[in-house]
Structures are given as C-alpha cells and as structure tokens.
Amino acid sequence: MYYECNTENLVKNISVRLPDKILEDIDALVENGTYANRTDALRDAARLLLRSQYGILPGKPKEISKDEVWKEYLEDINE
C-alpha cells in the first residue's frame, strides 16, 4: 500500500484494487452525477462503512445520508 501525506488538509493517498464490476458501478455513479469523481465516491463509501460498522461518531445514528456524510467530511477537512 502506498501512502503520501498531504499536510495541507491531512489527506493520504492510497492504492486500491477493485473488481471490474465495482469500478464500473462507481463509474456509473460518477457519470450520472451522483459523485464528481471516483475519489469522492470511494471516500463516501469508506465513511459509510466506518459509520455502519463502528458507529464512529458518538451520539449520531449509524444510518446517514450521502449529503450528511459529505457535510461532515467538509467540516472535518476545514477544522
């Protein structure tokens, strides 16, 4: 796995191998305008996974909308 630290907003780059079908589905979400790009889709997916598996944000429900995830992400990187 490859990591690169971006000290500007504390985001790391990683390499991920995905089956063709998953990548096609992600690309379809980008093409229909649900996400701006693959990165946004995968970032959202990671946040939803952590939220559903671990309830990482105390006091908030595990189920959350894409808009709420995006809002929290923007708040996180702007802190």
TINURO-816212 format. One record per atom (N, C-alpha, C, CB): x, y, z; atom name. Coordinates in steps of 0.1 Angstrom, whole numbers, plus 5000, padded with zeros to 4 digits. Each point is the difference from the previous one (the first is absolute). Glycine has a CB too. Example, Ala and Ser with C-alpha at 12.3 -4.5 7.8 and 13.67 -1.06 7.14 Angstrom:
2
[lumse [5132,4943,5078],'N']
[lumse [4991,5012,5000],'CA']
[lumse [5009,5012,5000],'C']
[lumse [4981,4988,5012],'CB']
[lumse [5015,5023,4981],'N']
[lumse [5009,5011,5000],'CA']
[lumse [4992,5011,5008],'C']
[lumse [5012,4994,4978],'CB']
END
This chain:
79
[lumse [5008,4988,5000],'N']
[lumse [4992,5012,5000],'CA']
[lumse [5009,5012,5000],'C']
[lumse [4981,4988,5012],'CB']
[lumse [5015,5023,4981],'N']
[lumse [5008,5012,4998],'CA']
[lumse [4992,5011,5007],'C']
[lumse [5010,4992,4978],'CB']
[lumse [4998,5015,5031],'N']
[lumse [4994,5011,5007],'CA']
[lumse [5008,5013,4997],'C']
[lumse [4992,4985,5019],'CB']
[lumse [5002,5026,4980],'N']
[lumse [5006,5013,4998],'CA']
[lumse [4993,5010,5009],'C']
[lumse [5008,4994,4976],'CB']
[lumse [4999,5012,5033],'N']
[lumse [4993,5010,5009],'CA']
[lumse [5000,5013,4993],'C']
[lumse [5008,4987,5020],'CB']
[lumse [4980,5019,4980],'N']
[lumse [4998,5014,4995],'CA']
[lumse [4997,5008,5012],'C']
[lumse [4991,4992,4977],'CB']
[lumse [5019,5015,5028],'N']
[lumse [4998,5008,5013],'CA']
[lumse [4990,5011,4999],'C']
[lumse [5023,4994,5005],'CB']
[lumse [4974,5010,4982],'N']
[lumse [4990,5011,4999],'CA']
[lumse [4987,4997,5006],'C']
[lumse [5011,5007,4979],'CB']
[lumse [4983,4981,5018],'N']
[lumse [4987,4996,5006],'CA']
[lumse [5000,4986,5005],'C']
[lumse [4990,5015,4984],'CB']
[lumse [5022,4980,5019],'N']
[lumse [5002,4987,5007],'CA']
[lumse [4992,4988,4993],'C']
[lumse [5003,5013,5021],'CB']
[lumse [4999,4987,4966],'N']
[lumse [4994,4989,4992],'CA']
[lumse [5011,4991,4995],'C']
[lumse [4980,5015,4993],'CB']
[lumse [5019,4972,5007],'N']
[lumse [5010,4991,4995],'CA']
[lumse [4995,4993,4987],'C']
[lumse [5008,4997,5024],'CB']
[lumse [5001,5001,4967],'N']
[lumse [4997,4993,4988],'CA']
[lumse [5003,4985,5002],'C']
[lumse [5006,5020,4986],'CB']
[lumse [4985,4972,5009],'N']
[lumse [5002,4985,5001],'CA']
[lumse [4997,4994,4987],'C']
[lumse [4995,5000,5024],'CB']
[lumse [5010,4988,4973],'N']
[lumse [4997,4993,4988],'CA']
[lumse [4990,4989,5004],'C']
[lumse [5022,5004,4989],'CB']
[lumse [4968,4994,5003],'N']
[lumse [4990,4990,5003],'CA']
[lumse [4997,4992,4988],'C']
[lumse [4989,5015,5017],'CB']
[lumse [5010,4971,4984],'N']
[lumse [4997,4992,4989],'CA']
[lumse [4985,4995,5002],'C']
[lumse [5024,4992,4997],'CB']
[lumse [4968,5011,4992],'N']
[lumse [4986,4997,5001],'CA']
[lumse [4996,4991,4988],'C']
[lumse [4996,5021,5012],'CB']
[lumse [4995,4970,4990],'N']
[lumse [4995,4992,4989],'CA']
[lumse [4994,5009,4989],'C']
[lumse [4995,4981,5015],'CB']
[lumse [5005,5015,4973],'N']
[lumse [4995,5008,4989],'CA']
[lumse [4986,5005,5002],'C']
[lumse [5015,4988,4985],'CB']
[lumse [4976,5003,5020],'N']
[lumse [4986,5003,5002],'CA']
[lumse [4998,5011,5010],'C']
[lumse [4994,4976,4995],'CB']
[lumse [5013,5024,5016],'N']
[lumse [4999,5011,5010],'CA']
[lumse [5005,5013,4993],'C']
[lumse [5004,4984,5019],'CB']
[lumse [5007,5016,4974],'N']
[lumse [5005,5012,4994],'CA']
[lumse [4990,5005,4989],'C']
[lumse [5023,4992,5004],'CB']
[lumse [4971,4999,4989],'N']
[lumse [4989,5004,4990],'CA']
[lumse [4989,5007,5007],'C']
[lumse [5006,4981,4985],'CB']
[lumse [4990,5013,5027],'N']
[lumse [4988,5006,5007],'CA']
[lumse [5004,5014,5006],'C']
[lumse [4992,4977,5006],'CB']
[lumse [5020,5024,4998],'N']
[lumse [5005,5013,5005],'CA']
[lumse [5000,5010,4989],'C']
[lumse [5014,4989,5018],'CB']
[lumse [4991,5007,4970],'N']
[lumse [5001,5009,4989],'CA']
[lumse [4986,5004,4996],'C']
[lumse [5021,4989,4992],'CB']
[lumse [4969,5002,5009],'N']
[lumse [4986,5004,4996],'CA']
[lumse [4995,5011,5010],'C']
[lumse [4996,4976,4991],'CB']
[lumse [5007,5023,5021],'N']
[lumse [4996,5010,5010],'CA']
[lumse [5006,5013,4997],'C']
[lumse [4998,4983,5017],'CB']
[lumse [5015,5017,4978],'N']
[lumse [5006,5013,4995],'CA']
[lumse [4994,5005,4988],'C']
[lumse [5022,4992,5010],'CB']
[lumse [4975,4999,4980],'N']
[lumse [4994,5004,4988],'CA']
[lumse [4986,5006,5001],'C']
[lumse [5013,4983,4989],'CB']
[lumse [4979,5012,5021],'N']
[lumse [4987,5005,5002],'CA']
[lumse [4999,5012,5009],'C']
[lumse [4992,4977,4996],'CB']
[lumse [5020,5027,5009],'N']
[lumse [5001,5013,5008],'CA']
[lumse [4998,4998,5015],'C']
[lumse [4991,5011,4980],'CB']
[lumse [5008,4976,5024],'N']
[lumse [4998,4998,5015],'CA']
[lumse [5013,5004,5007],'C']
[lumse [4985,4981,4996],'CB']
[lumse [5027,5017,4998],'N']
[lumse [5013,5004,5005],'CA']
[lumse [5007,5007,4989],'C']
[lumse [5001,4981,5016],'CB']
[lumse [5008,5028,4988],'N']
[lumse [5008,5008,4991],'CA']
[lumse [5011,4991,4994],'C']
[lumse [4996,5021,5013],'CB']
[lumse [5009,4970,4994],'N']
[lumse [5011,4991,4995],'CA']
[lumse [5001,4988,5009],'C']
[lumse [5012,5020,4991],'CB']
[lumse [4997,4970,5005],'N']
[lumse [5001,4988,5007],'CA']
[lumse [5005,5002,5015],'C']
[lumse [5006,4989,4978],'CB']
[lumse [5003,5021,5023],'N']
[lumse [5005,5003,5014],'CA']
[lumse [4989,5003,5009],'C']
[lumse [5021,5008,4990],'CB']
[lumse [4970,5001,5006],'N']
[lumse [4989,5004,5009],'CA']
[lumse [4991,4988,5003],'C']
[lumse [5000,5023,4990],'CB']
[lumse [4997,4968,5000],'N']
[lumse [4992,4989,5002],'CA']
[lumse [5006,4990,5010],'C']
[lumse [4991,5002,4977],'CB']
[lumse [5022,4996,5022],'N']
[lumse [5007,4990,5009],'CA']
[lumse [5002,5006,5014],'C']
[lumse [5012,4991,4980],'CB']
[lumse [4990,5022,5021],'N']
[lumse [5001,5007,5013],'CA']
[lumse [4987,4999,5007],'C']
[lumse [5017,5016,4991],'CB']
[lumse [4972,4986,5002],'N']
[lumse [4986,4999,5006],'CA']
[lumse [4998,4985,5004],'C']
[lumse [4992,5019,4986],'CB']
[lumse [5012,4972,5006],'N']
[lumse [4998,4986,5003],'CA']
[lumse [5008,4996,5013],'C']
[lumse [4996,4995,4976],'CB']
[lumse [5016,5010,5025],'N']
[lumse [5008,4997,5012],'CA']
[lumse [4993,5006,5013],'C']
[lumse [5021,4999,4986],'CB']
[lumse [4974,5013,5013],'N']
[lumse [4994,5006,5011],'CA']
[lumse [4987,4992,5004],'C']
[lumse [5009,5023,4993],'CB']
[lumse [4983,4973,4997],'N']
[lumse [4988,4993,5003],'CA']
[lumse [5003,4986,5006],'C']
[lumse [4989,5012,4981],'CB']
[lumse [5022,4982,5015],'N']
[lumse [5004,4987,5005],'CA']
[lumse [5004,5002,5015],'C']
[lumse [5008,4992,4977],'CB']
[lumse [5000,5017,5026],'N']
[lumse [5005,5002,5014],'CA']
[lumse [4988,5004,5008],'C']
[lumse [5022,5007,4992],'CB']
[lumse [4969,5001,5003],'N']
[lumse [4988,5004,5008],'CA']
[lumse [4991,4988,5003],'C']
[lumse [5001,5023,4989],'CB']
[lumse [4997,4968,5001],'N']
[lumse [4991,4989,5002],'CA']
[lumse [5007,4989,5009],'C']
[lumse [4989,5005,4978],'CB']
[lumse [5024,4993,5020],'N']
[lumse [5006,4989,5007],'CA']
[lumse [5004,5004,5015],'C']
[lumse [5009,4992,4978],'CB']
[lumse [4995,5020,5024],'N']
[lumse [5006,5004,5013],'CA']
[lumse [4992,5012,5006],'C']
[lumse [5022,4992,4992],'CB']
[lumse [4969,5014,5002],'N']
[lumse [4993,5011,5006],'CA']
[lumse [5010,5011,5005],'C']
[lumse [4981,4985,5006],'CB']
[lumse [5028,5018,4985],'N']
[lumse [5012,5008,5004],'CA']
[lumse [4997,5014,5005],'C']
[lumse [5013,4987,4984],'CB']
[lumse [4975,5018,5014],'N']
[lumse [4996,5013,5004],'CA']
[lumse [4990,4999,5011],'C']
[lumse [5005,5010,4978],'CB']
[lumse [5000,4991,5035],'N']
[lumse [4991,4998,5011],'CA']
[lumse [4988,5009,5000],'C']
[lumse [5020,4992,5013],'CB']
[lumse [4969,5003,4991],'N']
[lumse [4988,5009,5001],'CA']
[lumse [4993,5002,4987],'C']
[lumse [5011,5010,5019],'CB']
[lumse [4994,4984,4970],'N']
[lumse [4993,5002,4987],'CA']
[lumse [4996,4986,4995],'C']
[lumse [5014,5021,4995],'CB']
[lumse [4975,4979,4998],'N']
[lumse [4995,4987,4995],'CA']
[lumse [5010,4993,4990],'C']
[lumse [4976,5008,5003],'CB']
[lumse [5024,4979,4997],'N']
[lumse [5009,4993,4991],'CA']
[lumse [4996,5002,4985],'C']
[lumse [5004,4983,5018],'CB']
[lumse [4983,5018,4980],'N']
[lumse [4995,5002,4986],'CA']
[lumse [5001,5015,4997],'C']
[lumse [4984,4980,5001],'CB']
[lumse [5021,5024,4988],'N']
[lumse [5002,5014,4996],'CA']
[lumse [4999,5002,4985],'C']
[lumse [5015,5003,5021],'CB']
[lumse [4980,5008,4975],'N']
[lumse [4998,5003,4986],'CA']
[lumse [5014,5004,4994],'C']
[lumse [4976,5006,5003],'CB']
[lumse [5025,4993,4984],'N']
[lumse [5012,5004,4992],'CA']
[lumse [5002,5015,5003],'C']
[lumse [4996,4983,4982],'CB']
[lumse [4994,5025,5018],'N']
[lumse [5002,5014,5003],'CA']
[lumse [5005,5003,5014],'C']
[lumse [4981,5005,4984],'CB']
[lumse [5015,4987,5026],'N']
[lumse [5005,5002,5013],'CA']
[lumse [5015,4996,5001],'C']
[lumse [4977,4996,5009],'CB']
[lumse [5026,4993,4984],'N']
[lumse [5014,4995,5000],'CA']
[lumse [5009,5011,4993],'C']
[lumse [4992,4976,4999],'CB']
[lumse [5003,5029,4990],'N']
[lumse [5008,5011,4993],'CA']
[lumse [5002,5012,5009],'C']
[lumse [4991,4991,4978],'CB']
[lumse [4998,5013,5029],'N']
[lumse [5001,5012,5009],'CA']
[lumse [5010,4997,5011],'C']
[lumse [4976,5006,4994],'CB']
[lumse [5024,4982,5012],'N']
[lumse [5009,4997,5010],'CA']
[lumse [5014,5000,4995],'C']
[lumse [4983,4987,5012],'CB']
[lumse [5019,5007,4976],'N']
[lumse [5014,5000,4994],'CA']
[lumse [5005,5014,4998],'C']
[lumse [4994,4979,4989],'CB']
[lumse [4998,5030,5006],'N']
[lumse [5005,5014,4998],'CA']
[lumse [5003,5006,5013],'C']
[lumse [4986,5002,4979],'CB']
[lumse [5006,4996,5031],'N']
[lumse [5003,5005,5013],'CA']
[lumse [5013,4995,5006],'C']
[lumse [4975,5002,5004],'CB']
[lumse [5027,4985,4994],'N']
[lumse [5012,4994,5005],'CA']
[lumse [5013,5006,4993],'C']
[lumse [4987,4979,5004],'CB']
[lumse [5013,5023,4983],'N']
[lumse [5012,5005,4994],'CA']
[lumse [5002,5015,5002],'C']
[lumse [4997,4982,4983],'CB']
[lumse [4992,5025,5021],'N']
[lumse [5002,5014,5002],'CA']
[lumse [5003,5004,5014],'C']
[lumse [4984,5003,4981],'CB']
[lumse [5017,4987,5028],'N']
[lumse [5003,5003,5014],'CA']
[lumse [5014,5003,5002],'C']
[lumse [4982,4985,5007],'CB']
END
